[in-house]
């Protein structure tokens, strides 16, 4: 994000917005530039990647046992609930490091 402000000042000391008596005289020009950026590496490394990893493990609840048989319903449900609780616990822990704002971050 960049912001640039340009101010033209006439030789008579007044700010010049258009043509006038003082506009014909020499003008000094002042330019200000401000660049703003946000470091996103913290959020990517500490929030998005860990929660994304936990989310990507969810399809493993449909995996089969080493002998080729399907996992039981209880095992699959336990696996899915464990992943869900892990994600919620992680979100609870990192909520203190994320700014408190009224919109989703």
PyMOL commands that place a pseudoatom at each C-alpha (Angstrom):
pseudoatom trace, name=CA, resn=UNK, resi=1, chain=A, elem=C, hetatm=0, pos=[0.000, 0.000, 0.000]
pseudoatom trace, name=CA, resn=UNK, resi=2, chain=A, elem=C, hetatm=0, pos=[1.440, 3.345, -0.915]
pseudoatom trace, name=CA, resn=UNK, resi=3, chain=A, elem=C, hetatm=0, pos=[0.309, 6.884, -0.224]
pseudoatom trace, name=CA, resn=UNK, resi=4, chain=A, elem=C, hetatm=0, pos=[1.701, 9.934, -1.988]
pseudoatom trace, name=CA, resn=UNK, resi=5, chain=A, elem=C, hetatm=0, pos=[0.948, 13.563, -1.135]
pseudoatom trace, name=CA, resn=UNK, resi=6, chain=A, elem=C, hetatm=0, pos=[2.106, 16.404, -3.361]
pseudoatom trace, name=CA, resn=UNK, resi=7, chain=A, elem=C, hetatm=0, pos=[1.830, 20.027, -2.223]
pseudoatom trace, name=CA, resn=UNK, resi=8, chain=A, elem=C, hetatm=0, pos=[2.653, 22.931, -4.519]
pseudoatom trace, name=CA, resn=UNK, resi=9, chain=A, elem=C, hetatm=0, pos=[3.498, 26.247, -2.851]
pseudoatom trace, name=CA, resn=UNK, resi=10, chain=A, elem=C, hetatm=0, pos=[3.735, 29.508, -4.733]
pseudoatom trace, name=CA, resn=UNK, resi=11, chain=A, elem=C, hetatm=0, pos=[6.473, 32.061, -4.202]
pseudoatom trace, name=CA, resn=UNK, resi=12, chain=A, elem=C, hetatm=0, pos=[4.014, 34.314, -2.402]
pseudoatom trace, name=CA, resn=UNK, resi=13, chain=A, elem=C, hetatm=0, pos=[3.522, 31.608, 0.264]
pseudoatom trace, name=CA, resn=UNK, resi=14, chain=A, elem=C, hetatm=0, pos=[-0.044, 30.506, -0.487]
pseudoatom trace, name=CA, resn=UNK, resi=15, chain=A, elem=C, hetatm=0, pos=[-0.989, 27.009, -1.577]
pseudoatom trace, name=CA, resn=UNK, resi=16, chain=A, elem=C, hetatm=0, pos=[-1.723, 26.945, -5.280]
pseudoatom trace, name=CA, resn=UNK, resi=17, chain=A, elem=C, hetatm=0, pos=[-4.776, 25.037, -6.480]
pseudoatom trace, name=CA, resn=UNK, resi=18, chain=A, elem=C, hetatm=0, pos=[-5.164, 26.634, -9.911]
pseudoatom trace, name=CA, resn=UNK, resi=19, chain=A, elem=C, hetatm=0, pos=[-4.231, 29.662, -11.986]
pseudoatom trace, name=CA, resn=UNK, resi=20, chain=A, elem=C, hetatm=0, pos=[-4.021, 33.018, -10.244]
pseudoatom trace, name=CA, resn=UNK, resi=21, chain=A, elem=C, hetatm=0, pos=[-1.796, 36.035, -9.758]
pseudoatom trace, name=CA, resn=UNK, resi=22, chain=A, elem=C, hetatm=0, pos=[0.719, 34.153, -7.645]
pseudoatom trace, name=CA, resn=UNK, resi=23, chain=A, elem=C, hetatm=0, pos=[0.563, 31.052, -9.851]
pseudoatom trace, name=CA, resn=UNK, resi=24, chain=A, elem=C, hetatm=0, pos=[2.712, 32.718, -12.486]
pseudoatom trace, name=CA, resn=UNK, resi=25, chain=A, elem=C, hetatm=0, pos=[5.613, 32.969, -10.053]
pseudoatom trace, name=CA, resn=UNK, resi=26, chain=A, elem=C, hetatm=0, pos=[7.991, 30.099, -9.339]
pseudoatom trace, name=CA, resn=UNK, resi=27, chain=A, elem=C, hetatm=0, pos=[6.679, 27.253, -7.185]
pseudoatom trace, name=CA, resn=UNK, resi=28, chain=A, elem=C, hetatm=0, pos=[8.341, 24.966, -4.707]
pseudoatom trace, name=CA, resn=UNK, resi=29, chain=A, elem=C, hetatm=0, pos=[7.160, 21.380, -4.769]
pseudoatom trace, name=CA, resn=UNK, resi=30, chain=A, elem=C, hetatm=0, pos=[7.111, 19.091, -1.748]
pseudoatom trace, name=CA, resn=UNK, resi=31, chain=A, elem=C, hetatm=0, pos=[6.391, 15.389, -2.132]
pseudoatom trace, name=CA, resn=UNK, resi=32, chain=A, elem=C, hetatm=0, pos=[5.740, 12.915, 0.675]
pseudoatom trace, name=CA, resn=UNK, resi=33, chain=A, elem=C, hetatm=0, pos=[5.574, 9.172, 0.197]
pseudoatom trace, name=CA, resn=UNK, resi=34, chain=A, elem=C, hetatm=0, pos=[4.527, 6.556, 2.755]
pseudoatom trace, name=CA, resn=UNK, resi=35, chain=A, elem=C, hetatm=0, pos=[4.703, 2.816, 2.140]
pseudoatom trace, name=CA, resn=UNK, resi=36, chain=A, elem=C, hetatm=0, pos=[2.848, 0.437, 4.426]
pseudoatom trace, name=CA, resn=UNK, resi=37, chain=A, elem=C, hetatm=0, pos=[3.111, -3.316, 4.420]
pseudoatom trace, name=CA, resn=UNK, resi=38, chain=A, elem=C, hetatm=0, pos=[2.068, -6.127, 6.695]
pseudoatom trace, name=CA, resn=UNK, resi=39, chain=A, elem=C, hetatm=0, pos=[4.326, -9.009, 7.545]
pseudoatom trace, name=CA, resn=UNK, resi=40, chain=A, elem=C, hetatm=0, pos=[2.203, -12.060, 6.862]
pseudoatom trace, name=CA, resn=UNK, resi=41, chain=A, elem=C, hetatm=0, pos=[4.838, -14.720, 7.604]
pseudoatom trace, name=CA, resn=UNK, resi=42, chain=A, elem=C, hetatm=0, pos=[3.845, -14.905, 11.290]
pseudoatom trace, name=CA, resn=UNK, resi=43, chain=A, elem=C, hetatm=0, pos=[0.236, -15.703, 10.468]
pseudoatom trace, name=CA, resn=UNK, resi=44, chain=A, elem=C, hetatm=0, pos=[1.112, -18.174, 7.730]
pseudoatom trace, name=CA, resn=UNK, resi=45, chain=A, elem=C, hetatm=0, pos=[3.671, -20.067, 9.819]
pseudoatom trace, name=CA, resn=UNK, resi=46, chain=A, elem=C, hetatm=0, pos=[1.821, -20.045, 13.145]
pseudoatom trace, name=CA, resn=UNK, resi=47, chain=A, elem=C, hetatm=0, pos=[-1.844, -20.244, 12.162]
pseudoatom trace, name=CA, resn=UNK, resi=48, chain=A, elem=C, hetatm=0, pos=[-2.517, -21.256, 8.571]
pseudoatom trace, name=CA, resn=UNK, resi=49, chain=A, elem=C, hetatm=0, pos=[0.041, -24.060, 8.158]
pseudoatom trace, name=CA, resn=UNK, resi=50, chain=A, elem=C, hetatm=0, pos=[-0.720, -25.891, 11.456]
pseudoatom trace, name=CA, resn=UNK, resi=51, chain=A, elem=C, hetatm=0, pos=[-4.499, -25.680, 11.040]
pseudoatom trace, name=CA, resn=UNK, resi=52, chain=A, elem=C, hetatm=0, pos=[-4.183, -26.601, 7.381]
pseudoatom trace, name=CA, resn=UNK, resi=53, chain=A, elem=C, hetatm=0, pos=[-2.161, -29.673, 8.324]
pseudoatom trace, name=CA, resn=UNK, resi=54, chain=A, elem=C, hetatm=0, pos=[-4.786, -30.786, 10.822]
pseudoatom trace, name=CA, resn=UNK, resi=55, chain=A, elem=C, hetatm=0, pos=[-7.516, -30.205, 8.244]
pseudoatom trace, name=CA, resn=UNK, resi=56, chain=A, elem=C, hetatm=0, pos=[-5.668, -32.214, 5.600]
pseudoatom trace, name=CA, resn=UNK, resi=57, chain=A, elem=C, hetatm=0, pos=[-5.560, -35.203, 7.986]
pseudoatom trace, name=CA, resn=UNK, resi=58, chain=A, elem=C, hetatm=0, pos=[-9.373, -35.445, 8.058]
pseudoatom trace, name=CA, resn=UNK, resi=59, chain=A, elem=C, hetatm=0, pos=[-9.668, -37.733, 4.978]
pseudoatom trace, name=CA, resn=UNK, resi=60, chain=A, elem=C, hetatm=0, pos=[-7.573, -40.285, 6.850]
pseudoatom trace, name=CA, resn=UNK, resi=61, chain=A, elem=C, hetatm=0, pos=[-10.678, -41.101, 8.874]
pseudoatom trace, name=CA, resn=UNK, resi=62, chain=A, elem=C, hetatm=0, pos=[-11.813, -43.044, 5.799]
pseudoatom trace, name=CA, resn=UNK, resi=63, chain=A, elem=C, hetatm=0, pos=[-8.523, -44.980, 5.603]
pseudoatom trace, name=CA, resn=UNK, resi=64, chain=A, elem=C, hetatm=0, pos=[-8.304, -48.739, 5.959]
pseudoatom trace, name=CA, resn=UNK, resi=65, chain=A, elem=C, hetatm=0, pos=[-6.488, -50.912, 8.479]
pseudoatom trace, name=CA, resn=UNK, resi=66, chain=A, elem=C, hetatm=0, pos=[-3.029, -52.312, 7.596]
pseudoatom trace, name=CA, resn=UNK, resi=67, chain=A, elem=C, hetatm=0, pos=[-4.589, -55.677, 6.728]
pseudoatom trace, name=CA, resn=UNK, resi=68, chain=A, elem=C, hetatm=0, pos=[-6.885, -54.057, 4.128]
pseudoatom trace, name=CA, resn=UNK, resi=69, chain=A, elem=C, hetatm=0, pos=[-10.140, -54.110, 6.112]
pseudoatom trace, name=CA, resn=UNK, resi=70, chain=A, elem=C, hetatm=0, pos=[-12.093, -50.923, 6.793]
pseudoatom trace, name=CA, resn=UNK, resi=71, chain=A, elem=C, hetatm=0, pos=[-11.716, -49.199, 10.127]
pseudoatom trace, name=CA, resn=UNK, resi=72, chain=A, elem=C, hetatm=0, pos=[-14.653, -49.571, 12.452]
pseudoatom trace, name=CA, resn=UNK, resi=73, chain=A, elem=C, hetatm=0, pos=[-17.175, -46.780, 12.807]
pseudoatom trace, name=CA, resn=UNK, resi=74, chain=A, elem=C, hetatm=0, pos=[-16.013, -46.030, 16.345]
pseudoatom trace, name=CA, resn=UNK, resi=75, chain=A, elem=C, hetatm=0, pos=[-12.388, -45.740, 15.257]
pseudoatom trace, name=CA, resn=UNK, resi=76, chain=A, elem=C, hetatm=0, pos=[-13.231, -43.408, 12.376]
pseudoatom trace, name=CA, resn=UNK, resi=77, chain=A, elem=C, hetatm=0, pos=[-15.457, -41.261, 14.592]
pseudoatom trace, name=CA, resn=UNK, resi=78, chain=A, elem=C, hetatm=0, pos=[-12.796, -41.104, 17.313]
pseudoatom trace, name=CA, resn=UNK, resi=79, chain=A, elem=C, hetatm=0, pos=[-10.203, -40.026, 14.764]
pseudoatom trace, name=CA, resn=UNK, resi=80, chain=A, elem=C, hetatm=0, pos=[-12.440, -37.280, 13.324]
pseudoatom trace, name=CA, resn=UNK, resi=81, chain=A, elem=C, hetatm=0, pos=[-13.457, -35.976, 16.764]
pseudoatom trace, name=CA, resn=UNK, resi=82, chain=A, elem=C, hetatm=0, pos=[-9.815, -35.929, 17.901]
pseudoatom trace, name=CA, resn=UNK, resi=83, chain=A, elem=C, hetatm=0, pos=[-8.842, -33.829, 14.875]
pseudoatom trace, name=CA, resn=UNK, resi=84, chain=A, elem=C, hetatm=0, pos=[-11.751, -31.458, 15.465]
pseudoatom trace, name=CA, resn=UNK, resi=85, chain=A, elem=C, hetatm=0, pos=[-10.845, -31.008, 19.135]
pseudoatom trace, name=CA, resn=UNK, resi=86, chain=A, elem=C, hetatm=0, pos=[-7.191, -30.489, 18.218]
pseudoatom trace, name=CA, resn=UNK, resi=87, chain=A, elem=C, hetatm=0, pos=[-8.127, -27.709, 15.811]
pseudoatom trace, name=CA, resn=UNK, resi=88, chain=A, elem=C, hetatm=0, pos=[-10.411, -26.041, 18.367]
pseudoatom trace, name=CA, resn=UNK, resi=89, chain=A, elem=C, hetatm=0, pos=[-7.799, -26.253, 21.132]
pseudoatom trace, name=CA, resn=UNK, resi=90, chain=A, elem=C, hetatm=0, pos=[-5.184, -24.746, 18.826]
pseudoatom trace, name=CA, resn=UNK, resi=91, chain=A, elem=C, hetatm=0, pos=[-7.530, -21.900, 17.867]
pseudoatom trace, name=CA, resn=UNK, resi=92, chain=A, elem=C, hetatm=0, pos=[-8.169, -21.254, 21.568]
pseudoatom trace, name=CA, resn=UNK, resi=93, chain=A, elem=C, hetatm=0, pos=[-4.436, -21.064, 22.292]
pseudoatom trace, name=CA, resn=UNK, resi=94, chain=A, elem=C, hetatm=0, pos=[-3.620, -18.703, 19.409]
pseudoatom trace, name=CA, resn=UNK, resi=95, chain=A, elem=C, hetatm=0, pos=[-6.596, -16.417, 20.030]
pseudoatom trace, name=CA, resn=UNK, resi=96, chain=A, elem=C, hetatm=0, pos=[-4.470, -14.434, 22.509]
pseudoatom trace, name=CA, resn=UNK, resi=97, chain=A, elem=C, hetatm=0, pos=[-1.910, -13.611, 19.792]
pseudoatom trace, name=CA, resn=UNK, resi=98, chain=A, elem=C, hetatm=0, pos=[-4.451, -12.455, 17.183]
pseudoatom trace, name=CA, resn=UNK, resi=99, chain=A, elem=C, hetatm=0, pos=[-5.831, -8.906, 17.564]
pseudoatom trace, name=CA, resn=UNK, resi=100, chain=A, elem=C, hetatm=0, pos=[-9.350, -8.601, 18.951]
pseudoatom trace, name=CA, resn=UNK, resi=101, chain=A, elem=C, hetatm=0, pos=[-11.395, -7.134, 16.080]
pseudoatom trace, name=CA, resn=UNK, resi=102, chain=A, elem=C, hetatm=0, pos=[-15.066, -7.349, 15.184]
pseudoatom trace, name=CA, resn=UNK, resi=103, chain=A, elem=C, hetatm=0, pos=[-14.428, -8.937, 11.777]
pseudoatom trace, name=CA, resn=UNK, resi=104, chain=A, elem=C, hetatm=0, pos=[-12.913, -12.316, 10.916]
pseudoatom trace, name=CA, resn=UNK, resi=105, chain=A, elem=C, hetatm=0, pos=[-9.142, -12.406, 10.467]
for i in range(1, 105): cmd.bond("trace and resi %d" % i, "trace and resi %d" % (i + 1))
show_as sticks, trace
zoom trace
